[in-house]
Amino acid sequence: MITHMNIPSDKTLLSREDLLDQLRSAEAELESQRGQLRDLDLSLQTRDQRIIELQQQSDEWKLAYNQLLQRAFGRRSERYIDNPDQLRLDFGNTPEAADAAEGLADALEEATQEIDAHTRKKRNARKRNEGLPAHLPRYEVTAEMPEDLKTCSTHGDRTLLPESMWDRTETLEFERPKLRVRVTLYSKFACAEDPNCGIASPERPQGIVEGDKYDPSIAAEIITNKFSYHLPLYRQQDYFASSGWVPSRGTQCNILMNCFFVITPLLDFFKKQVQQDSVVGCDDTSVTLIVPKALPELDKNHSKTARTYEVLGAAINAKQPSITAKMWAYRGQTVKLNVFDFTVSRHRDGPELFFADYRGTMMGDCWHGFESIVVASNGLMERGACNYHARRKFISSAAYPDDAKRWIAWYRQLSDIEDRGKLMSPEERLILRQAEAVPIWAMMEQDLVELPLRTHNVIAPKSDFAKALQYVRNHLTELKLYLSHGNVPFSNNDTEQLMKHVAVGRKNWLFSGSVTGGERTAGFFTLTSSAIRNDLDVWLYVQDVLKQLLRGCTDYQSFLPWNWREAHPEAVREYRVEERNQRIERQVERRDARRLSPNS
């Protein structure tokens, strides 16, 4: 506290020097008090800063906690439940918690079901057809009649009623696949006048292996089982053994190798078709590659050989047993083909080679390698980004739930617009996007500007919500590209779903044994997944393609799945078409109900 100066009375006169001394003393004491006030103010600022840092740290810990809960017990679906204030139960670190954890996932599944306050109109359920398919062959058997039922205990023998009055039931039976051996006799003709004229005999057809030992139907079964049903070769041994033939894994590998050689020109044709599409989606996933003991013999003319030798050489020198290779997928938007490619790393040599002469729009995630490819095209290519990638970042954000909810609601509205435009032409879809999606993006961009400027509830820069906002800022041009093109998709989800082919198979065959083995896998995935995309019976399609190629057919246009489908209507899986149409119908109904709901 500042002390009061002793003011002398009128009777006591002080000299000028005494007054100056007292004034200096008072000024020194005031300066000391000012220093204490400055120290106190600095201390308060430090405390406020520390409080902010602790609050940010607390938000980060809460985010990490919620992410761990989601990873351990949450749903894998991207469906968003608009209830961020749901309280969580803390069972503590007790033995009972271990027992409760087993049923917690099911409990969360039930607890997080979306509930609407309004009453939904019950959808008219389609009447299911319980009858067995009419095209299946049928045979009749007559149930044995016990002798005691043929006689009435009161009146004697019973009369057999006409067959039209009998009861009929149908029971579906399954019979294991049957194998048979076709023995082909090649007649020989000799010249009766002169033996030197030689012997004439029909020309031997080109077979998968030498001697035409295995029919294309066998090769098609192996290919379909491994790359469509994801059965590794050792399991196919048991499968074929049930029909009386036990092929070794070496035999099956030999058949696959020869088939890949046969279909390689067709795969190159498929690749060129996709490269001519105006929009191509791209994505990748990892595959374990076994490192060889020495560098393999590869095609010296292949553009990826140098990079392959570089990666494998480094792994061999480091004595690594395996490396993480990459399987790429390229999906045409209007050309209904899926092309797979195998590389030894996620270096951009895979997409860079594929898009070397491409002129169009590339869809993908925001990997910097894609940006480099587009920049190198000197404006001949555009890059579109997946909006669902941005949406996922807001869904996984635990901090600032009100702000995250607002962004998720905007993305939900954008998704509804895309669903309504799914069956439109590109021109109609573009008009819809310009009319309804552009205003929503204007609000989103305004929020990007205003959020950092607000003074209350400041966004912590290290929070996941801040990172989600920065992701949108960094890639805003690519995320909005679809607004000016009717044929550019809103997201890259369709391409990403192709990775399921690899992921499910990877759980069974575990790894790729060589670079050429990985390339063969990519080629067969190209053939089978393109057939699946066009709702074809994979086995029938692969068998016919192999048979025609072995006969020397080079009309690759006829092998395009949509062309082949028109020539073979019996191979179309109509139930897949019906399922897809019903799913789209249900989705439209659900989104229409949500859009019209007062609580949406």
ABEGO torsion letter per residue (X at the ends): XBBBBBBBBAABBBBAAAAAAAAAAAAAAAAAAAAAAAAAAAAAAAAAAAAAAAAAAAAAAAAAAAAAAAAAABBABABBBBBAABBBBBAEBBAAAAAAAAAAAAAAAAAABBBBABBBBBBBBBBBBABBBAABBBBBBBBBBBAAAABBAAAEBBBBBBAAABBBBBBBBBBBBBBBBBBBBBBBBBBAABAAAEBBBBBBBBBABBGGABBAAAAAAAAAAAAAAGBBAAAAAAAAAAAGBBBBAAAAAAAAAAAAAAAAAAAAAAAAAAAABABBBBBBBBBBBBBBABBBBBBAABAAAAAAAAAAAAAAAAGBABBBBBBBBBBBAABBBBBBBBBABABAAAAAAAAAABBEBBBBBABAAAAAAAAAAGGABBBBBBAAAAAAAAAABABGAAAAAAAAAAAAAAAAAAAAAAABBAAAAAAAAAAAAAAAAAAAAAAAAAAAABABGBBBAABAAAAAAAAAAAAAAAAAAAAABAABBABAAAAAAAAAAAAAAAAAAGBBABAAAAAAAAAAAAAAAAAAAAGBBAAAAAAAAAAAAAAGBABAAAABAAAAAAABAAABBAAAAAAAAAAAAAAAAAAAAAAABAAX
